[in-house]
Amino acid sequence: QKLRRGSDMIGEWILASWDAAWTLHVWGFHEAKLDSEAVRRRAKHIRKLIMESEKIIG
């Protein structure tokens, strides 16, 4: 619910970034199913999520 509201306010990129972060956490860390290329491809989305969050938080 909150993520949907956030994506409506901020933009659809936040949903893609959150999905990338979740996938990396679950399939990369817990399940160890992602290779280095899969991690690299998600990193830019996660980086944007962190950078934009820092701007909002201050």
Secondary structure in CASP SS format (residue, H / E / C, confidence):
PFRMAT SS
TARGET T0000
AUTHOR 0000-0000-0000
METHOD secondary structure of the structure
MODEL  1
Q C 1.00
K H 1.00
L H 1.00
R H 1.00
R H 1.00
G H 1.00
S H 1.00
D H 1.00
M H 1.00
I H 1.00
G C 1.00
E C 1.00
W H 1.00
I H 1.00
L H 1.00
A H 1.00
S H 1.00
W H 1.00
D H 1.00
A H 1.00
A H 1.00
W H 1.00
T H 1.00
L H 1.00
H H 1.00
V H 1.00
W H 1.00
G H 1.00
F H 1.00
H H 1.00
E C 1.00
A C 1.00
K C 1.00
L C 1.00
D C 1.00
S H 1.00
E H 1.00
A H 1.00
V H 1.00
R H 1.00
R H 1.00
R H 1.00
A H 1.00
K H 1.00
H H 1.00
I H 1.00
R H 1.00
K H 1.00
L H 1.00
I H 1.00
M H 1.00
E H 1.00
S H 1.00
E H 1.00
K H 1.00
I H 1.00
I H 1.00
G C 1.00
END
